[in-house]
């Protein structure tokens, strides 16, 4: 699939670049050099990881009780203070686990 997306002659990425009138990049060999191949591989790894990370963080934030946000707002905490004192301490372990799994 990714070879088809980044193919030099008939790849989707080069076709889109050609339609956007970026003709200097429309016939680019994405796998031809070390830098561009590294860029493509990094982009694909990030693209594959986004759903897992998003769902993990969403699940982590749903475990936080609403009473803590209410207590923080009664104490005068704004959005940033609520994040740093309520949200982040609760999702810290989820962030660590998700980062650990993504690095593996």
N, C-alpha and C positions, 0 to 999 in steps of 0.2 A: 504494500500500500504506500509506504513512504518512498520507495523507489519510484513509484508512479508519480507521486506528488512533486518530487524534486528531480525528475528526469530532465536532461538537457534539452532535448528536441521537443517532446510533447508533454512536458510536465505541467501540472496545474499551476504551480507557483510562477513559472516562467510565462505561462499564458496570461495569468492575471496581471503580471508586471507589464506585459506587452499591451494589454487592454487599457492599462492606466497610463499609457504613453511613456513608460520608463524603458525605452528601447535599448539603452546601454546594458541593462541587466536582464533583458528578455531572453537572451540565449546563454545564460550563465551556467557553468557546470558546478553545481552546488556540492558535489562530492569530489571535485577535482583537486582541491587544495586542502591542506591540513586545517587552516583556520575556518574555512567555510564548512567543512565536514564536521568539525567540532561544534560550530554554531548550530548546524542542523540537528546533530545528535542531542545537544543540550536542549534545544527547542522541543524536540520530540519527547524527551524525558519529562520536561516540565508540563507539556500538554497532556501526557498520560497521568501525571500525578495530581493535577488540579481536582478532578472529581473526588478522589480518595481524601485529600487534605480538606476540601470544602465540607464533605459529609462528616468527617471526623470532628472538625471544629464546630460544625452545627450541632452535632450530637453532644459535644462537650458543653456548649453554651446552654442547651436545653436542660442540663442537669442542675443549673444554678437556681436556687429558690428565688422567687420574685420578692419575697419579704426582705431579702438583703438589699435589693435595689430600692425598695420603699424606705427602708431604714436609712440608706445613704442619702436619698433625696430629702428626707426629713432633717437630716443633719446638715443639709445645705451643699451636698456634693453635686457638682456638675457632671457632664458626660465624661470628661477626661478623668476626673477623680473617681467616678463610679467604675470606670474601666480599670484604673490602676489599683483600686482597693477591693473591688468585688470580683470583677470578671477575670482579670489576669491571674490572681492567686488560685482561682478554681480551675482554670484551663491550663495552668502551667505544666502539670503532669501529662495532660493530653498533648500539648505542644511538644514536650520532650519525647514522648512515645512516637508521635507522628514523624518528627524529625529523624529519630533513630531509624524508624522503618523506611523512610525515604532514602536515607543515606545508604542503608543496606541494599 
